[in-house]
Amino acid sequence: MSPRPYATGRRRASADATKRRVLAAGRDLLVAHGGKGLTVYAVAARAGVARILRAADEHRLDAVRHIVRRLTEQHGRPSPATADDVALVLFSLTSFES
């Protein structure tokens, strides 16, 4: 059975809006606090969404934190451009599909 088009369009728009809020929240936290500020709970709270990732996905955030930590050690606090790049990595590692 195929999904109803009217529901799919609204659902897609809602999912896209959530993705944008989550990515913006992650970017803001990276710029403000570096990798230590990037937690599932902090991103979810800042984005105004329920817990966005399951505990099993915490290892993915650990990988991103490691990257941010290394970048910070080598180049100082992430700039907005660097944070955007890290947010794209986070997005590519995380599925928001239902």
N, CA, C and O atoms as a Tinker XYZ file with bonds, in Angstrom:
   392  protein
     1  N      0.845000   -1.160000    0.000000    73     2
     2  CA     0.000000    0.000000    0.000000    64     1     3
     3  C      0.900000    1.235000    0.000000    63     2     4     5
     4  O      1.820000    1.340000    0.810000    81     3
     5  N      0.632000    2.149000   -0.896000    73     3     6
     6  CA     1.458000    3.356000   -0.972000    64     5     7
     7  C      0.949000    4.414000    0.002000    63     6     8     9
     8  O     -0.242000    4.454000    0.312000    81     7
     9  N      1.858000    5.277000    0.489000    73     7    10
    10  CA     1.433000    6.321000    1.425000    64     9    11
    11  C      0.520000    7.333000    0.748000    63    10    12    13
    12  O      0.605000    7.562000   -0.459000    81    11
    13  N     -0.346000    7.929000    1.540000    73    11    14
    14  CA    -1.240000    8.948000    0.998000    64    13    15
    15  C     -0.439000   10.200000    0.669000    63    14    16    17
    16  O      0.317000   10.682000    1.513000    81    15
    17  N     -0.589000   10.740000   -0.549000    73    15    18
    18  CA     0.222000   11.889000   -0.954000    64    17    19
    19  C      0.071000   13.102000   -0.032000    63    18    20    21
    20  O      1.061000   13.772000    0.261000    81    19
    21  N     -1.144000   13.394000    0.428000    73    19    22
    22  CA    -1.324000   14.591000    1.257000    64    21    23
    23  C     -0.618000   14.447000    2.594000    63    22    24    25
    24  O     -0.088000   15.424000    3.125000    81    23
    25  N     -0.605000   13.243000    3.140000    73    23    26
    26  CA     0.073000   13.023000    4.416000    64    25    27
    27  C      1.588000   13.020000    4.221000    63    26    28    29
    28  O      2.329000   13.526000    5.063000    81    27
    29  N      2.040000   12.449000    3.112000    73    27    30
    30  CA     3.467000   12.364000    2.845000    64    29    31
    31  C      4.083000   13.744000    2.683000    63    30    32    33
    32  O      5.174000   13.995000    3.197000    81    31
    33  N      3.416000   14.633000    1.989000    73    31    34
    34  CA     3.929000   15.990000    1.795000    64    33    35
    35  C      4.072000   16.742000    3.104000    63    34    36    37
    36  O      5.088000   17.394000    3.344000    81    35
    37  N      3.061000   16.655000    3.947000    73    35    38
    38  CA     3.122000   17.323000    5.253000    64    37    39
    39  C      4.192000   16.696000    6.134000    63    38    40    41
    40  O      4.938000   17.394000    6.820000    81    39
    41  N      4.255000   15.386000    6.106000    73    39    42
    42  CA     5.242000   14.682000    6.922000    64    41    43
    43  C      6.658000   15.040000    6.469000    63    42    44    45
    44  O      7.543000   15.271000    7.293000    81    43
    45  N      6.861000   15.082000    5.151000    73    43    46
    46  CA     8.180000   15.433000    4.606000    64    45    47
    47  C      8.559000   16.859000    5.011000    63    46    48    49
    48  O      9.693000   17.106000    5.421000    81    47
    49  N      7.619000   17.791000    4.898000    73    47    50
    50  CA     7.891000   19.183000    5.280000    64    49    51
    51  C      8.235000   19.282000    6.765000    63    50    52    53
    52  O      9.141000   20.020000    7.151000    81    51
    53  N      7.515000   18.542000    7.584000    73    51    54
    54  CA     7.780000   18.544000    9.020000    64    53    55
    55  C      9.154000   17.941000    9.323000    63    54    56    57
    56  O      9.902000   18.471000   10.144000    81    55
    57  N      9.479000   16.836000    8.660000    73    55    58
    58  CA    10.786000   16.194000    8.863000    64    57    59
    59  C     11.911000   17.119000    8.417000    63    58    60    61
    60  O     12.944000   17.206000    9.082000    81    59
    61  N     11.717000   17.809000    7.297000    73    59    62
    62  CA    12.735000   18.741000    6.812000    64    61    63
    63  C     12.938000   19.896000    7.785000    63    62    64    65
    64  O     14.070000   20.315000    8.029000    81    63
    65  N     11.850000   20.408000    8.337000    73    63    66
    66  CA    11.953000   21.497000    9.320000    64    65    67
    67  C     12.686000   21.021000   10.573000    63    66    68    69
    68  O     13.494000   21.757000   11.140000    81    67
    69  N     12.408000   19.800000   11.001000    73    67    70
    70  CA    13.087000   19.241000   12.170000    64    69    71
    71  C     14.577000   19.088000   11.895000    63    70    72    73
    72  O     15.401000   19.418000   12.748000    81    71
    73  N     14.931000   18.592000   10.715000    73    71    74
    74  CA    16.340000   18.448000   10.354000    64    73    75
    75  C     17.049000   19.797000   10.413000    63    74    76    77
    76  O     18.154000   19.900000   10.946000    81    75
    77  N     16.416000   20.826000    9.867000    73    75    78
    78  CA    17.033000   22.156000    9.881000    64    77    79
    79  C     17.244000   22.652000   11.312000    63    78    80    81
    80  O     18.292000   23.217000   11.625000    81    79
    81  N     16.253000   22.443000   12.182000    73    79    82
    82  CA    16.387000   22.876000   13.580000    64    81    83
    83  C     17.499000   22.110000   14.291000    63    82    84    85
    84  O     18.278000   22.693000   15.045000    81    83
    85  N     17.567000   20.811000   14.048000    73    83    86
    86  CA    18.589000   19.984000   14.695000    64    85    87
    87  C     19.985000   20.381000   14.213000    63    86    88    89
    88  O     20.904000   20.521000   15.020000    81    87
    89  N     20.144000   20.562000   12.912000    73    87    90
    90  CA    21.452000   20.960000   12.384000    64    89    91
    91  C     21.862000   22.334000   12.898000    63    90    92    93
    92  O     23.022000   22.542000   13.253000    81    91
    93  N     20.927000   23.266000   12.939000    73    91    94
    94  CA    21.232000   24.606000   13.459000    64    93    95
    95  C     21.623000   24.531000   14.932000    63    94    96    97
    96  O     22.554000   25.208000   15.369000    81    95
    97  N     20.913000   23.711000   15.690000    73    95    98
    98  CA    21.226000   23.562000   17.114000    64    97    99
    99  C     22.620000   22.966000   17.299000    63    98   100   101
   100  O     23.391000   23.437000   18.134000    81    99
   101  N     22.942000   21.940000   16.529000    73    99   102
   102  CA    24.266000   21.329000   16.610000    64   101   103
   103  C     25.365000   22.306000   16.232000    63   102   104   105
   104  O     26.402000   22.370000   16.892000    81   103
   105  N     25.139000   23.063000   15.177000    73   103   106
   106  CA    26.103000   24.076000   14.745000    64   105   107
   107  C     26.313000   25.118000   15.839000    63   106   108   109
   108  O     27.450000   25.450000   16.172000    81   107
   109  N     25.229000   25.628000   16.391000    73   107   110
   110  CA    25.317000   26.646000   17.445000    64   109   111
   111  C     26.080000   26.129000   18.660000    63   110   112   113
   112  O     26.901000   26.844000   19.237000    81   111
   113  N     25.808000   24.895000   19.042000    73   111   114
   114  CA    26.499000   24.313000   20.198000    64   113   115
   115  C     27.990000   24.120000   19.926000    63   114   116   117
   116  O     28.820000   24.346000   20.806000    81   115
   117  N     28.325000   23.701000   18.700000    73   115   118
   118  CA    29.738000   23.537000   18.347000    64   117   119
   119  C     30.475000   24.866000   18.410000    63   118   120   121
   120  O     31.574000   24.951000   18.959000    81   119
   121  N     29.869000   25.895000   17.849000    73   119   122
   122  CA    30.510000   27.207000   17.853000    64   121   123
   123  C     30.650000   27.729000   19.278000    63   122   124   125
   124  O     31.692000   28.272000   19.644000    81   123
   125  N     29.611000   27.567000   20.075000    73   123   126
   126  CA    29.606000   28.124000   21.431000    64   125   127
   127  C     30.459000   27.329000   22.416000    63   126   128   129
   128  O     31.110000   27.911000   23.284000    81   127
   129  N     30.458000   26.001000   22.286000    73   127   130
   130  CA    31.069000   25.172000   23.328000    64   129   131
   131  C     32.075000   24.146000   22.819000    63   130   132   133
   132  O     32.660000   23.423000   23.625000    81   131
   133  N     32.292000   24.060000   21.524000    73   131   134
   134  CA    33.186000   23.040000   20.986000    64   133   135
   135  C     32.556000   21.657000   21.095000    63   134   136   137
   136  O     31.358000   21.528000   21.347000    81   135
   137  N     33.369000   20.634000   20.905000    73   135   138
   138  CA    32.865000   19.264000   20.894000    64   137   139
   139  C     32.237000   18.811000   22.190000    63   138   140   141
   140  O     31.341000   17.967000   22.179000    81   139
   141  N     32.690000   19.359000   23.319000    73   139   142
   142  CA    32.130000   18.942000   24.607000    64   141   143
   143  C     30.677000   19.369000   24.755000    63   142   144   145
   144  O     29.928000   18.753000   25.513000    81   143
   145  N     30.272000   20.409000   24.045000    73   143   146
   146  CA    28.889000   20.878000   24.135000    64   145   147
   147  C     27.938000   20.130000   23.227000    63   146   148   149
   148  O     26.728000   20.350000   23.277000    81   147
   149  N     28.473000   19.244000   22.394000    73   147   150
   150  CA    27.650000   18.520000   21.432000    64   149   151
   151  C     27.190000   17.202000   22.044000    63   150   152   153
   152  O     27.876000   16.185000   21.941000    81   151
   153  N     26.032000   17.230000   22.677000    73   151   154
   154  CA    25.443000   16.018000   23.243000    64   153   155
   155  C     24.046000   15.850000   22.678000    63   154   156   157
   156  O     23.425000   16.811000   22.225000    81   155
   157  N     23.568000   14.640000   22.709000    73   155   158
   158  CA    22.217000   14.360000   22.231000    64   157   159
   159  C     21.212000   15.224000   22.976000    63   158   160   161
   160  O     20.321000   15.819000   22.371000    81   159
   161  N     21.359000   15.287000   24.281000    73   159   162
   162  CA    20.399000   16.034000   25.088000    64   161   163
   163  C     20.462000   17.526000   24.807000    63   162   164   165
   164  O     19.426000   18.185000   24.716000    81   163
   165  N     21.678000   18.071000   24.667000    73   163   166
   166  CA    21.819000   19.507000   24.414000    64   165   167
   167  C     21.249000   19.884000   23.054000    63   166   168   169
   168  O     20.564000   20.899000   22.927000    81   167
   169  N     21.529000   19.072000   22.034000    73   167   170
   170  CA    21.002000   19.355000   20.696000    64   169   171
   171  C     19.480000   19.270000   20.706000    63   170   172   173
   172  O     18.802000   20.146000   20.169000    81   171
   173  N     18.947000   18.223000   21.312000    73   171   174
   174  CA    17.487000   18.060000   21.360000    64   173   175
   175  C     16.832000   19.220000   22.092000    63   174   176   177
   176  O     15.821000   19.753000   21.636000    81   175
   177  N     17.403000   19.614000   23.225000    73   175   178
   178  CA    16.816000   20.711000   24.000000    64   177   179
   179  C     16.869000   22.012000   23.216000    63   178   180   181
   180  O     15.885000   22.752000   23.176000    81   179
   181  N     17.998000   22.297000   22.597000    73   179   182
   182  CA    18.140000   23.548000   21.850000    64   181   183
   183  C     17.234000   23.566000   20.621000    63   182   184   185
   184  O     16.701000   24.615000   20.259000    81   183
   185  N     17.057000   22.414000   19.980000    73   183   186
   186  CA    16.218000   22.336000   18.780000    64   185   187
   187  C     14.734000   22.268000   19.121000    63   186   188   189
   188  O     13.885000   22.444000   18.248000    81   187
   189  N     14.421000   22.013000   20.386000    73   187   190
   190  CA    13.021000   21.920000   20.786000    64   189   191
   191  C     12.346000   20.654000   20.300000    63   190   192   193
   192  O     11.161000   20.658000   19.965000    81   191
   193  N     13.105000   19.570000   20.264000    73   191   194
   194  CA    12.552000   18.284000   19.829000    64   193   195
   195  C     12.767000   17.253000   20.928000    63   194   196   197
   196  O     13.555000   17.462000   21.850000    81   195
   197  N     12.062000   16.153000   20.815000    73   195   198
   198  CA    12.263000   15.038000   21.745000    64   197   199
   199  C     13.657000   14.479000   21.506000    63   198   200   201
   200  O     14.332000   14.870000   20.554000    81   199
   201  N     14.074000   13.597000   22.338000    73   199   202
   202  CA    15.403000   13.004000   22.170000    64   201   203
   203  C     15.527000   12.491000   20.748000    63   202   204   205
   204  O     14.768000   11.618000   20.329000    81   203
   205  N     16.483000   13.034000   20.006000    73   203   206
   206  CA    16.540000   12.816000   18.566000    64   205   207
   207  C     17.259000   11.551000   18.140000    63   206   208   209
   208  O     17.049000   11.057000   17.032000    81   207
   209  N     18.086000   11.035000   18.992000    73   207   210
   210  CA    18.836000    9.837000   18.635000    64   209   211
   211  C     18.684000    8.798000   19.728000    63   210   212   213
   212  O     18.548000    9.145000   20.901000    81   211
   213  N     18.704000    7.572000   19.366000    73   211   214
   214  CA    18.651000    6.505000   20.363000    64   213   215
   215  C     20.033000    6.352000   20.997000    63   214   216   217
   216  O     21.039000    6.762000   20.418000    81   215
   217  N     20.071000    5.773000   22.162000    73   215   218
   218  CA    21.341000    5.596000   22.878000    64   217   219
   219  C     22.354000    4.824000   22.037000    63   218   220   221
   220  O     23.557000    5.062000   22.142000    81   219
   221  N     21.877000    3.907000   21.210000    73   219   222
   222  CA    22.778000    3.125000   20.361000    64   221   223
   223  C     23.533000    4.001000   19.374000    63   222   224   225
   224  O     24.591000    3.605000   18.885000    81   223
   225  N     23.009000    5.188000   19.070000    73   223   226
   226  CA    23.661000    6.089000   18.131000    64   225   227
   227  C     24.672000    7.006000   18.799000    63   226   228   229
   228  O     25.314000    7.810000   18.123000    81   227
   229  N     24.826000    6.902000   20.111000    73   227   230
   230  CA    25.767000    7.768000   20.816000    64   229   231
   231  C     27.190000    7.589000   20.284000    63   230   232   233
   232  O     27.972000    8.539000   20.284000    81   231
   233  N     27.531000    6.376000   19.829000    73   231   234
   234  CA    28.877000    6.160000   19.287000    64   233   235
   235  C     29.133000    7.013000   18.059000    63   234   236   237
   236  O     30.275000    7.395000   17.804000    81   235
   237  N     28.091000    7.323000   17.291000    73   235   238
   238  CA    28.256000    8.201000   16.133000    64   237   239
   239  C     28.633000    9.605000   16.584000    63   238   240   241
   240  O     29.504000   10.244000   15.993000    81   239
   241  N     27.977000   10.076000   17.627000    73   239   242
   242  CA    28.332000   11.389000   18.158000    64   241   243
   243  C     29.741000   11.375000   18.733000    63   242   244   245
   244  O     30.454000   12.376000   18.654000    81   243
   245  N     30.147000   10.251000   19.310000    73   243   246
   246  CA    31.516000   10.154000   19.815000    64   245   247
   247  C     32.519000   10.364000   18.686000    63   246   248   249
   248  O     33.539000   11.027000   18.876000    81   247
   249  N     32.235000    9.806000   17.520000    73   247   250
   250  CA    33.122000    9.992000   16.367000    64   249   251
   251  C     33.177000   11.465000   15.965000    63   250   252   253
   252  O     34.252000   11.989000   15.672000    81   251
   253  N     32.037000   12.125000   15.950000    73   251   254
   254  CA    32.002000   13.544000   15.606000    64   253   255
   255  C     32.747000   14.353000   16.664000    63   254   256   257
   256  O     33.508000   15.262000   16.330000    81   255
   257  N     32.531000   14.028000   17.935000    73   255   258
   258  CA    33.247000   14.734000   19.012000    64   257   259
   259  C     34.755000   14.590000   18.846000    63   258   260   261
   260  O     35.506000   15.545000   19.045000    81   259
   261  N     35.189000   13.387000   18.480000    73   259   262
   262  CA    36.616000   13.151000   18.266000    64   261   263
   263  C     37.142000   14.052000   17.149000    63   262   264   265
   264  O     38.205000   14.657000   17.288000    81   263
   265  N     36.411000   14.142000   16.057000    73   263   266
   266  CA    36.810000   15.005000   14.939000    64   265   267
   267  C     36.894000   16.456000   15.397000    63   266   268   269
   268  O     37.864000   17.154000   15.102000    81   267
   269  N     35.879000   16.901000   16.114000    73   267   270
   270  CA    35.859000   18.288000   16.593000    64   269   271
   271  C     37.016000   18.530000   17.552000    63   270   272   273
   272  O     37.672000   19.570000   17.484000    81   271
   273  N     37.269000   17.587000   18.437000    73   271   274
   274  CA    38.370000   17.727000   19.393000    64   273   275
   275  C     39.701000   17.878000   18.657000    63   274   276   277
   276  O     40.518000   18.731000   19.003000    81   275
   277  N     39.907000   17.045000   17.644000    73   275   278
   278  CA    41.151000   17.122000   16.862000    64   277   279
   279  C     41.244000   18.445000   16.123000    63   278   280   281
   280  O     42.307000   19.066000   16.105000    81   279
   281  N     40.151000   18.888000   15.512000    73   279   282
   282  CA    40.157000   20.178000   14.815000    64   281   283
   283  C     40.439000   21.319000   15.781000    63   282   284   285
   284  O     41.184000   22.245000   15.463000    81   283
   285  N     39.838000   21.244000   16.962000    73   283   286
   286  CA    40.036000   22.292000   17.964000    64   285   287
   287  C     41.485000   22.314000   18.434000    63   286   288   289
   288  O     42.064000   23.386000   18.611000    81   287
   289  N     42.075000   21.139000   18.636000    73   287   290
   290  CA    43.475000   21.074000   19.056000    64   289   291
   291  C     44.395000   21.671000   17.997000    63   290   292   293
   292  O     45.371000   22.346000   18.322000    81   291
   293  N     44.079000   21.420000   16.737000    73   291   294
   294  CA    44.949000   21.861000   15.653000    64   293   295
   295  C     44.695000   23.304000   15.229000    63   294   296   297
   296  O     45.625000   24.008000   14.834000    81   295
   297  N     43.435000   23.749000   15.310000    73   295   298
   298  CA    43.076000   25.040000   14.716000    64   297   299
   299  C     42.323000   25.972000   15.648000    63   298   300   301
   300  O     41.918000   27.050000   15.215000    81   299
   301  N     42.119000   25.616000   16.884000    73   299   302
   302  CA    41.345000   26.454000   17.796000    64   301   303
   303  C     39.856000   26.146000   17.704000    63   302   304   305
   304  O     39.441000   25.195000   17.043000    81   303
   305  N     39.061000   26.973000   18.385000    73   303   306
   306  CA    37.610000   26.770000   18.424000    64   305   307
   307  C     37.039000   26.780000   17.006000    63   306   308   309
   308  O     37.472000   27.579000   16.176000    81   307
   309  N     36.065000   25.898000   16.717000    73   307   310
   310  CA    35.503000   25.833000   15.370000    64   309   311
   311  C     34.823000   27.139000   14.979000    63   310   312   313
   312  O     34.114000   27.757000   15.774000    81   311
   313  N     35.055000   27.532000   13.758000    73   311   314
   314  CA    34.353000   28.693000   13.211000    64   313   315
   315  C     32.983000   28.233000   12.734000    63   314   316   317
   316  O     32.740000   27.029000   12.656000    81   315
   317  N     32.086000   29.154000   12.415000    73   315   318
   318  CA    30.781000   28.730000   11.883000    64   317   319
   319  C     30.912000   27.847000   10.648000    63   318   320   321
   320  O     30.136000   26.906000   10.485000    81   319
   321  N     31.884000   28.131000    9.767000    73   319   322
   322  CA    32.053000   27.308000    8.562000    64   321   323
   323  C     32.463000   25.890000    8.934000    63   322   324   325
   324  O     31.934000   24.928000    8.377000    81   323
   325  N     33.396000   25.750000    9.867000    73   323   326
   326  CA    33.815000   24.422000   10.315000    64   325   327
   327  C     32.658000   23.696000   10.989000    63   326   328   329
   328  O     32.452000   22.502000   10.772000    81   327
   329  N     31.911000   24.418000   11.800000    73   327   330
   330  CA    30.765000   23.809000   12.471000    64   329   331
   331  C     29.740000   23.325000   11.457000    63   330   332   333
   332  O     29.120000   22.280000   11.655000    81   331
   333  N     29.553000   24.078000   10.368000    73   331   334
   334  CA    28.635000   23.628000    9.320000    64   333   335
   335  C     29.119000   22.320000    8.713000    63   334   336   337
   336  O     28.319000   21.418000    8.464000    81   335
   337  N     30.424000   22.208000    8.472000    73   335   338
   338  CA    30.972000   20.969000    7.922000    64   337   339
   339  C     30.735000   19.799000    8.867000    63   338   340   341
   340  O     30.342000   18.715000    8.435000    81   339
   341  N     30.972000   20.017000   10.149000    73   339   342
   342  CA    30.751000   18.956000   11.132000    64   341   343
   343  C     29.270000   18.616000   11.215000    63   342   344   345
   344  O     28.909000   17.447000   11.353000    81   343
   345  N     28.408000   19.626000   11.131000    73   343   346
   346  CA    26.966000   19.367000   11.148000    64   345   347
   347  C     26.563000   18.507000    9.960000    63   346   348   349
   348  O     25.701000   17.638000   10.094000    81   347
   349  N     27.173000   18.735000    8.798000    73   347   350
   350  CA    26.871000   17.900000    7.631000    64   349   351
   351  C     27.316000   16.462000    7.860000    63   350   352   353
   352  O     26.627000   15.527000    7.453000    81   351
   353  N     28.464000   16.278000    8.508000    73   351   354
   354  CA    28.910000   14.922000    8.841000    64   353   355
   355  C     27.905000   14.275000    9.784000    63   354   356   357
   356  O     27.500000   13.130000    9.584000    81   355
   357  N     27.506000   15.019000   10.813000    73   355   358
   358  CA    26.520000   14.507000   11.764000    64   357   359
   359  C     25.232000   14.130000   11.048000    63   358   360   361
   360  O     24.663000   13.070000   11.307000    81   359
   361  N     24.772000   14.990000   10.153000    73   359   362
   362  CA    23.551000   14.722000    9.399000    64   361   363
   363  C     23.698000   13.450000    8.570000    63   362   364   365
   364  O     22.777000   12.635000    8.511000    81   363
   365  N     24.852000   13.279000    7.929000    73   363   366
   366  CA    25.031000   12.104000    7.075000    64   365   367
   367  C     25.089000   10.810000    7.887000    63   366   368   369
   368  O     24.785000    9.736000    7.366000    81   367
   369  N     25.477000   10.909000    9.159000    73   367   370
   370  CA    25.561000    9.721000   10.015000    64   369   371
   371  C     24.252000    9.396000   10.717000    63   370   372   373
   372  O     24.114000    8.339000   11.334000    81   371
   373  N     23.300000   10.302000   10.622000    73   371   374
   374  CA    22.087000   10.188000   11.420000    64   373   375
   375  C     20.871000   10.129000   10.523000    63   374   376   377
   376  O     20.717000   10.953000    9.622000    81   375
   377  N     20.025000    9.181000   10.759000    73   375   378
   378  CA    18.787000    9.065000   10.000000    64   377   379
   379  C     17.640000    9.636000   10.805000    63   378   380   381
   380  O     17.438000    9.262000   11.961000    81   379
   381  N     16.886000   10.542000   10.199000    73   379   382
   382  CA    15.717000   11.111000   10.845000    64   381   383
   383  C     14.439000   10.572000   10.221000    63   382   384   385
   384  O     13.345000   11.053000   10.518000    81   383
   385  N     14.578000    9.586000    9.367000    73   383   386
   386  CA    13.406000    9.005000    8.716000    64   385   387
   387  C     12.637000    8.149000    9.704000    63   386   388   389
   388  O     13.223000    7.507000   10.575000    81   387
   389  N     11.336000    8.145000    9.564000    73   387   390
   390  CA    10.515000    7.319000   10.459000    64   389   391
   391  C     10.315000    5.942000    9.880000    63   390   392
   392  O      9.650000    5.106000   10.492000    81   391
